[in-house]
């Protein structure tokens, strides 16, 4: 269950990171409120997951999911460039996240 919460926390991290773009420097009320809510949910779920998952592993997986998701959505939503090298490094990030899950020692 902790790993499921950690993955959801990472997805909410992606949501708030992408949401920052829509807040326009926190000058737009609704996107700012949604982004703030996503931050609270993301950190709250990370805290709950860290009760069972070692904090180093939990934090790296949380950040990794957020970074990977934000980079992918940057390409999809904002037409950011996706070079062969960038794709390769994002793939390495995904492999690292999966590897930490498989070797984390926590069910």
Beta strands, then each sheet from edge to edge (+ up, - down):
end
